Amino acid sequence: MRGHDPAFRSAGALLLAALLWSSGGLLIKLIHWHPLALAGARSLVASLVFALVLGKFPRPRSHIHLIGAFCYALVVVLFVVSTKWTTAANAILLQYTAPAYVAVFGYWYLGEKPRPVDWLTLLAALLGIGLFFKDQLTLSGFLGNLLALASGVAFAWFALILRKQKAQSPLEIVFLGNLLAAFICLPFLFRPLPNAGGLAGILILGVFQLALPYILFTYAIQHVPAIEAVLIPYIEPILNPVWVFLVLGERPGPWALVGGAIVLAAVILRSLLMLGERAGRSGPAQSQ
């Protein structure tokens, strides 16, 4: 039966992970608490879930391991703050500029020379980013956009470090990153707690929006073609602002919508081109 096929189950796991990730914008908007307190509490809950899954409290294996965890901590903290300070669409779409930074930083860190398609992707991403800032923004909205960009840069470095280290257990770095995020935000956790609904939302964020999707993703990546692993998660930046609009009526600005479309199109097109090139290289080798 197809339901017992690992590839079929893994594609479903990727889809479910993307759906769960996409709930972050709405839940963050709904919980009325300081954004740093919210980020720390979400990561603390997630780190407890990862500890249960790993069955241990792993320690950093090297200073690079710890830097990777720090980059991840910046990703999750900056994303929560930027979602509070700008629209959910801006926060998630600007974070998804990360592949463009990977292409550039990878030349210095990994010795991988950017290709023409990488430079075109970067230029398209920069164009899209510029359009985000054409909309009229409050000071907090402007800062929110900047933090969302910083979250994308941090995510790029997190990915580069994982590739450099060829980490066998990315969940260990994710666990340490969440623990570090909770520690960074610790001073803000002593503020007055949100109401019962807010506390329930924090548990949902930590367990179902952060921890479970990463567990599903690390399982699925072992069994699905690379094209599915790359493209299915792109449901997240599309659905994230949709849920916020449907429940809260928050509309991104028209220029942000255009910029977001340019960023997503550029990154997805680059992913397709790179996967097609790899398939072309591996095809002859497999036929020998």
Secondary structure, DSSP 8 states (H G I E B T S, - for coil): -GGG-HHHHHHHHHHHHHHHHHTHHHHHHHS-S-HHHHHHHHHHHHHHHHHHHHTS----SSHHHHHHHHHHHHHHHHHHHHHHHS-HHHHHHHHTTHHHHHHHHHHHHT-----HHHHHHHHHHHHHHHHHTTS---HHHHHHHHHHHHHHHHHHHHHHHHHHHT-S-HHHHHHHHHHHHHHHTGGGGGS----HHHHHHHHHIIIIIIIHHHHHHHHHTTTS-HHHHHHGGGHHHHHHHHHHHHHH-----HHHHHHHHHHHHHHHHHHHHHHHHHHHHHHHHHH-
